[in-house]
Amino acid sequence: MNAQWSDEVKERYTKDQAFYAECSARGIQICQDTATVKLAVRSKPWVGLTIGERNDCLVEADPCECLAKPEAEQLMVEIEEALRRKNT
């Protein structure tokens, strides 16, 4: 930060830096040129679990396989759907 800046400019610079950090943390890339400012969201395609990976999770969570029922599989599907909605 330049020591010769006014307090107003220093405050604006600090807010801008916080904004850029927040965007970066959320996966938002800011592209600037002299005429425009554009926001671009970097996104990866959703990759769900395979049936085998779901079963592995269930077995790891419940080694005696008490959860090895259709209800448990449905629970895994619902959890995955909730994560998909939250992250896409």
VMD Tcl script that builds the backbone (N, CA, C; Angstrom):
set m [mol new atoms 264]
animate dup $m
set s [atomselect $m all]
$s set {name element resname resid chain x y z} {
  {N N MET 1 A 0.853 -1.167 0.000}
  {CA C MET 1 A 0.000 0.000 0.000}
  {C C MET 1 A 0.896 1.226 0.000}
  {N N ASN 2 A 0.584 2.169 -0.839}
  {CA C ASN 2 A 1.366 3.386 -0.982}
  {C C ASN 2 A 1.134 4.307 0.213}
  {N N ALA 3 A 2.219 4.783 0.836}
  {CA C ALA 3 A 2.120 5.643 2.020}
  {C C ALA 3 A 1.532 7.011 1.678}
  {N N GLN 4 A 1.562 7.422 0.417}
  {CA C GLN 4 A 1.069 8.736 0.010}
  {C C GLN 4 A -0.416 8.736 -0.323}
  {N N TRP 5 A -1.055 7.616 -0.253}
  {CA C TRP 5 A -2.477 7.547 -0.567}
  {C C TRP 5 A -3.296 8.223 0.527}
  {N N SER 6 A -4.424 8.755 0.136}
  {CA C SER 6 A -5.338 9.337 1.120}
  {C C SER 6 A -5.988 8.221 1.928}
  {N N ASP 7 A -6.565 8.579 3.066}
  {CA C ASP 7 A -7.242 7.577 3.890}
  {C C ASP 7 A -8.376 6.905 3.123}
  {N N GLU 8 A -9.075 7.670 2.303}
  {CA C GLU 8 A -10.179 7.129 1.513}
  {C C GLU 8 A -9.683 6.075 0.526}
  {N N VAL 9 A -8.581 6.355 -0.136}
  {CA C VAL 9 A -8.005 5.409 -1.102}
  {C C VAL 9 A -7.484 4.172 -0.381}
  {N N LYS 10 A -6.848 4.358 0.765}
  {CA C LYS 10 A -6.352 3.217 1.543}
  {C C LYS 10 A -7.512 2.317 1.972}
  {N N GLU 11 A -8.615 2.920 2.411}
  {CA C GLU 11 A -9.775 2.152 2.828}
  {C C GLU 11 A -10.348 1.364 1.654}
  {N N ARG 12 A -10.458 2.024 0.486}
  {CA C ARG 12 A -10.986 1.355 -0.707}
  {C C ARG 12 A -10.082 0.200 -1.120}
  {N N TYR 13 A -8.764 0.421 -1.062}
  {CA C TYR 13 A -7.799 -0.618 -1.412}
  {C C TYR 13 A -7.954 -1.825 -0.487}
  {N N THR 14 A -8.091 -1.572 0.807}
  {CA C THR 14 A -8.253 -2.648 1.787}
  {C C THR 14 A -9.523 -3.439 1.512}
  {N N LYS 15 A -10.624 -2.742 1.219}
  {CA C LYS 15 A -11.883 -3.426 0.903}
  {C C LYS 15 A -11.754 -4.244 -0.380}
  {N N ASP 16 A -11.085 -3.685 -1.372}
  {CA C ASP 16 A -10.892 -4.409 -2.632}
  {C C ASP 16 A -10.081 -5.683 -2.410}
  {N N GLN 17 A -9.026 -5.581 -1.599}
  {CA C GLN 17 A -8.200 -6.756 -1.344}
  {C C GLN 17 A -9.003 -7.842 -0.631}
  {N N ALA 18 A -9.861 -7.439 0.302}
  {CA C ALA 18 A -10.718 -8.398 0.995}
  {C C ALA 18 A -11.695 -9.046 0.011}
  {N N PHE 19 A -12.243 -8.240 -0.909}
  {CA C PHE 19 A -13.157 -8.756 -1.927}
  {C C PHE 19 A -12.453 -9.768 -2.823}
  {N N TYR 20 A -11.247 -9.435 -3.275}
  {CA C TYR 20 A -10.504 -10.347 -4.138}
  {C C TYR 20 A -10.186 -11.651 -3.410}
  {N N ALA 21 A -9.834 -11.567 -2.139}
  {CA C ALA 21 A -9.531 -12.767 -1.353}
  {C C ALA 21 A -10.779 -13.642 -1.213}
  {N N GLU 22 A -11.924 -13.001 -0.956}
  {CA C GLU 22 A -13.183 -13.751 -0.828}
  {C C GLU 22 A -13.545 -14.427 -2.150}
  {N N CYS 23 A -13.391 -13.710 -3.250}
  {CA C CYS 23 A -13.672 -14.295 -4.566}
  {C C CYS 23 A -12.767 -15.494 -4.820}
  {N N SER 24 A -11.506 -15.339 -4.527}
  {CA C SER 24 A -10.554 -16.417 -4.745}
  {C C SER 24 A -10.918 -17.640 -3.914}
  {N N ALA 25 A -11.299 -17.421 -2.661}
  {CA C ALA 25 A -11.679 -18.525 -1.784}
  {C C ALA 25 A -12.914 -19.251 -2.299}
  {N N ARG 26 A -13.796 -18.533 -2.986}
  {CA C ARG 26 A -15.022 -19.133 -3.513}
  {C C ARG 26 A -14.852 -19.665 -4.936}
  {N N GLY 27 A -13.647 -19.568 -5.485}
  {CA C GLY 27 A -13.404 -20.075 -6.831}
  {C C GLY 27 A -13.864 -19.141 -7.930}
  {N N ILE 28 A -13.953 -17.859 -7.614}
  {CA C ILE 28 A -14.373 -16.872 -8.611}
  {C C ILE 28 A -13.134 -16.119 -9.081}
  {N N GLN 29 A -12.938 -16.090 -10.372}
  {CA C GLN 29 A -11.789 -15.425 -10.951}
  {C C GLN 29 A -12.231 -14.077 -11.496}
  {N N ILE 30 A -11.488 -13.025 -11.172}
  {CA C ILE 30 A -11.818 -11.691 -11.652}
  {C C ILE 30 A -10.868 -11.343 -12.793}
  {N N CYS 31 A -11.445 -11.055 -13.953}
  {CA C CYS 31 A -10.668 -10.684 -15.136}
  {C C CYS 31 A -10.895 -9.196 -15.386}
  {N N GLN 32 A -9.840 -8.412 -15.362}
  {CA C GLN 32 A -9.992 -6.977 -15.542}
  {C C GLN 32 A -9.212 -6.508 -16.771}
  {N N ASP 33 A -9.803 -5.582 -17.477}
  {CA C ASP 33 A -9.072 -4.829 -18.474}
  {C C ASP 33 A -9.478 -3.376 -18.281}
  {N N THR 34 A -9.014 -2.491 -19.116}
  {CA C THR 34 A -9.286 -1.075 -18.892}
  {C C THR 34 A -10.740 -0.697 -19.087}
  {N N ALA 35 A -11.510 -1.501 -19.814}
  {CA C ALA 35 A -12.893 -1.143 -20.112}
  {C C ALA 35 A -13.916 -1.878 -19.256}
  {N N THR 36 A -13.597 -3.097 -18.837}
  {CA C THR 36 A -14.609 -3.902 -18.157}
  {C C THR 36 A -14.009 -4.694 -17.013}
  {N N VAL 37 A -14.868 -5.140 -16.152}
  {CA C VAL 37 A -14.513 -6.100 -15.108}
  {C C VAL 37 A -15.468 -7.271 -15.273}
  {N N LYS 38 A -14.933 -8.452 -15.396}
  {CA C LYS 38 A -15.759 -9.642 -15.598}
  {C C LYS 38 A -15.495 -10.635 -14.473}
  {N N LEU 39 A -16.527 -11.301 -14.041}
  {CA C LEU 39 A -16.385 -12.362 -13.059}
  {C C LEU 39 A -16.592 -13.686 -13.777}
  {N N ALA 40 A -15.696 -14.612 -13.548}
  {CA C ALA 40 A -15.809 -15.928 -14.158}
  {C C ALA 40 A -15.698 -16.975 -13.057}
  {N N VAL 41 A -16.670 -17.839 -12.961}
  {CA C VAL 41 A -16.651 -18.883 -11.950}
  {C C VAL 41 A -15.945 -20.101 -12.529}
  {N N ARG 42 A -14.902 -20.515 -11.849}
  {CA C ARG 42 A -14.214 -21.739 -12.256}
  {C C ARG 42 A -14.996 -22.896 -11.675}
  {N N SER 43 A -15.406 -23.776 -12.517}
  {CA C SER 43 A -16.172 -24.908 -12.003}
  {C C SER 43 A -15.677 -26.199 -12.631}
  {N N LYS 44 A -15.779 -27.232 -11.840}
  {CA C LYS 44 A -15.452 -28.563 -12.327}
  {C C LYS 44 A -16.759 -29.336 -12.424}
  {N N PRO 45 A -16.847 -30.250 -13.345}
  {CA C PRO 45 A -18.080 -31.048 -13.425}
  {C C PRO 45 A -18.212 -31.931 -12.185}
  {N N TRP 46 A -19.454 -32.125 -11.772}
  {CA C TRP 46 A -19.727 -32.971 -10.615}
  {C C TRP 46 A -19.387 -34.411 -10.967}
  {N N VAL 47 A -18.676 -35.073 -10.075}
  {CA C VAL 47 A -18.361 -36.480 -10.237}
  {C C VAL 47 A -18.911 -37.196 -9.015}
  {N N GLY 48 A -19.931 -37.973 -9.226}
  {CA C GLY 48 A -20.561 -38.685 -8.113}
  {C C GLY 48 A -19.816 -39.958 -7.760}
  {N N LEU 49 A -20.270 -40.585 -6.691}
  {CA C LEU 49 A -19.692 -41.848 -6.256}
  {C C LEU 49 A -20.261 -42.995 -7.080}
  {N N THR 50 A -19.426 -43.986 -7.289}
  {CA C THR 50 A -19.925 -45.204 -7.914}
  {C C THR 50 A -20.675 -46.017 -6.860}
  {N N ILE 51 A -21.417 -47.015 -7.285}
  {CA C ILE 51 A -22.120 -47.884 -6.336}
  {C C ILE 51 A -21.111 -48.559 -5.411}
  {N N GLY 52 A -19.992 -48.970 -5.967}
  {CA C GLY 52 A -18.946 -49.599 -5.145}
  {C C GLY 52 A -18.399 -48.651 -4.093}
  {N N GLU 53 A -18.172 -47.390 -4.473}
  {CA C GLU 53 A -17.676 -46.397 -3.509}
  {C C GLU 53 A -18.707 -46.127 -2.422}
  {N N ARG 54 A -19.987 -46.085 -2.788}
  {CA C ARG 54 A -21.045 -45.921 -1.783}
  {C C ARG 54 A -21.033 -47.092 -0.803}
  {N N ASN 55 A -20.942 -48.308 -1.355}
  {CA C ASN 55 A -20.908 -49.496 -0.496}
  {C C ASN 55 A -19.684 -49.478 0.416}
  {N N ASP 56 A -18.534 -49.067 -0.120}
  {CA C ASP 56 A -17.326 -48.975 0.702}
  {C C ASP 56 A -17.524 -48.009 1.860}
  {N N CYS 57 A -18.189 -46.887 1.592}
  {CA C CYS 57 A -18.475 -45.911 2.658}
  {C C CYS 57 A -19.370 -46.526 3.729}
  {N N LEU 58 A -20.386 -47.240 3.293}
  {CA C LEU 58 A -21.297 -47.872 4.249}
  {C C LEU 58 A -20.574 -48.916 5.097}
  {N N VAL 59 A -19.738 -49.732 4.465}
  {CA C VAL 59 A -19.007 -50.770 5.198}
  {C C VAL 59 A -18.021 -50.122 6.170}
  {N N GLU 60 A -17.365 -49.057 5.740}
  {CA C GLU 60 A -16.417 -48.382 6.618}
  {C C GLU 60 A -17.132 -47.759 7.819}
  {N N ALA 61 A -18.318 -47.209 7.586}
  {CA C ALA 61 A -19.079 -46.586 8.672}
  {C C ALA 61 A -19.714 -47.638 9.583}
  {N N ASP 62 A -19.968 -48.818 9.049}
  {CA C ASP 62 A -20.686 -49.855 9.783}
  {C C ASP 62 A -20.123 -51.224 9.403}
  {N N PRO 63 A -18.976 -51.616 9.989}
  {CA C PRO 63 A -18.315 -52.860 9.586}
  {C C PRO 63 A -19.176 -54.123 9.723}
  {N N CYS 64 A -20.134 -54.126 10.645}
  {CA C CYS 64 A -20.972 -55.326 10.794}
  {C C CYS 64 A -22.073 -55.369 9.739}
  {N N GLU 65 A -22.095 -54.376 8.871}
  {CA C GLU 65 A -23.015 -54.290 7.742}
  {C C GLU 65 A -24.487 -54.254 8.155}
  {N N CYS 66 A -24.733 -53.649 9.309}
  {CA C CYS 66 A -26.124 -53.461 9.739}
  {C C CYS 66 A -26.844 -52.478 8.816}
  {N N LEU 67 A -26.067 -51.616 8.151}
  {CA C LEU 67 A -26.662 -50.634 7.251}
  {C C LEU 67 A -26.815 -51.155 5.829}
  {N N ALA 68 A -26.424 -52.382 5.577}
  {CA C ALA 68 A -26.468 -52.929 4.220}
  {C C ALA 68 A -27.908 -53.272 3.841}
  {N N LYS 69 A -28.711 -52.249 3.720}
  {CA C LYS 69 A -30.126 -52.389 3.380}
  {C C LYS 69 A -30.457 -51.364 2.304}
  {N N PRO 70 A -31.561 -51.545 1.604}
  {CA C PRO 70 A -31.941 -50.555 0.588}
  {C C PRO 70 A -32.080 -49.137 1.164}
  {N N GLU 71 A -32.510 -49.031 2.431}
  {CA C GLU 71 A -32.657 -47.713 3.049}
  {C C GLU 71 A -31.307 -47.015 3.166}
  {N N ALA 72 A -30.267 -47.790 3.466}
  {CA C ALA 72 A -28.928 -47.211 3.588}
  {C C ALA 72 A -28.437 -46.709 2.231}
  {N N GLU 73 A -28.681 -47.485 1.192}
  {CA C GLU 73 A -28.289 -47.052 -0.159}
  {C C GLU 73 A -29.038 -45.782 -0.533}
  {N N GLN 74 A -30.326 -45.719 -0.212}
  {CA C GLN 74 A -31.115 -44.517 -0.503}
  {C C GLN 74 A -30.578 -43.322 0.278}
  {N N LEU 75 A -30.160 -43.543 1.519}
  {CA C LEU 75 A -29.568 -42.473 2.320}
  {C C LEU 75 A -28.313 -41.935 1.644}
  {N N MET 76 A -27.467 -42.825 1.137}
  {CA C MET 76 A -26.250 -42.395 0.436}
  {C C MET 76 A -26.599 -41.567 -0.795}
  {N N VAL 77 A -27.608 -41.972 -1.538}
  {CA C VAL 77 A -28.043 -41.242 -2.732}
  {C C VAL 77 A -28.525 -39.846 -2.336}
  {N N GLU 78 A -29.309 -39.758 -1.275}
  {CA C GLU 78 A -29.828 -38.466 -0.828}
  {C C GLU 78 A -28.721 -37.543 -0.340}
  {N N ILE 79 A -27.738 -38.096 0.367}
  {CA C ILE 79 A -26.597 -37.291 0.822}
  {C C ILE 79 A -25.829 -36.759 -0.375}
  {N N GLU 80 A -25.591 -37.617 -1.351}
  {CA C GLU 80 A -24.861 -37.202 -2.549}
  {C C GLU 80 A -25.619 -36.115 -3.311}
  {N N GLU 81 A -26.928 -36.242 -3.407}
  {CA C GLU 81 A -27.750 -35.219 -4.076}
  {C C GLU 81 A -27.660 -33.887 -3.335}
  {N N ALA 82 A -27.693 -33.941 -2.010}
  {CA C ALA 82 A -27.584 -32.710 -1.220}
  {C C ALA 82 A -26.227 -32.043 -1.452}
  {N N LEU 83 A -25.177 -32.834 -1.502}
  {CA C LEU 83 A -23.843 -32.284 -1.767}
  {C C LEU 83 A -23.758 -31.691 -3.182}
  {N N ARG 84 A -24.366 -32.374 -4.131}
  {CA C ARG 84 A -24.363 -31.873 -5.511}
  {C C ARG 84 A -25.050 -30.512 -5.592}
  {N N ARG 85 A -26.224 -30.394 -4.969}
  {CA C ARG 85 A -26.940 -29.113 -4.990}
  {C C ARG 85 A -26.126 -28.010 -4.329}
  {N N LYS 86 A -25.449 -28.362 -3.270}
  {CA C LYS 86 A -24.689 -27.366 -2.516}
  {C C LYS 86 A -23.422 -26.919 -3.264}
  {N N ASN 87 A -22.858 -27.781 -4.086}
  {CA C ASN 87 A -21.566 -27.497 -4.697}
  {C C ASN 87 A -21.596 -27.272 -6.195}
  {N N THR 88 A -22.767 -27.171 -6.786}
  {CA C THR 88 A -22.821 -26.863 -8.219}
  {C C THR 88 A -23.683 -25.657 -8.449}
}
mol reanalyze $m
mol bondsrecalc $m
mol representation Tube
mol addrep $m
